[in-house]
């Protein structure tokens, strides 16, 4: 069972990013830069393919990687992820243990300020708790992914109109089409933060964009899920503006999603 990393990066070189991420598997790397290009190399028996495009946007680059994937298991990634030794074997082992799984979510350790989840046990993922997982935790069977027809939104994520959420929408749509998603406490990597392209703190834009996302994710349950989100994370998120103001910003985003000015 071959694992293939599908990485979205910016202004990188093949050798440096492979070394930085500690790649021990096949990989498709989409490099957002100012030119077109392609190169490949073999490293310890694994094929690394490096595509350069002038187009911007994390959703676009992830979709480009999907089109070029060849592995049995696709593992989405970013340039600031550093993998644990043996991650390929660990991922393959989880899929072998759970043949019912079309996708498995893994632990990737991030800084406390940016952490949205920590998996402590193996269980199924449901629609009401799919909004907390980043794409770098996703490992998906390529055959299931292609059969689903699901791609990443070009409206959400780094380089798009709304700051984040393309991963949550991807996950929800994948499950809505009947594919099975599980999670496991296995740690496969760590984030070595080098400056986020979208996160600028818990400000008006953060909550506005989150409101737009919640409308897309939850429909008429957007208010209830927004209040739940703010109540659970009140101390972390609402310390400066206060819960009432944060909810008002989210409501503005929900209203925009109902009547998008695109």
Secondary structure, DSSP 8 states (H G I E B T S, - for coil): --EEEEEEEES--HHHHHHHHT--SEEEEEEESSS-EEEEEEETTEEEEEEEES---HHHHHHHHHHH--SSEEEEEETTEEE-TTHHHHHHHHHHH-TT-SEEEEEEE--GGG------S-EE--GGGGGG--GGGEEEEHHHHHHHT----SSBSTTSSBSS-HHHHHHHHHHHTT--EEEEEEEEEEE-----SS---SSHHHHHHHHHHHHHHHGGGHHHHHHHHHHHTHHHHSTTT-HHHHHHHHHHHHHHHHT---
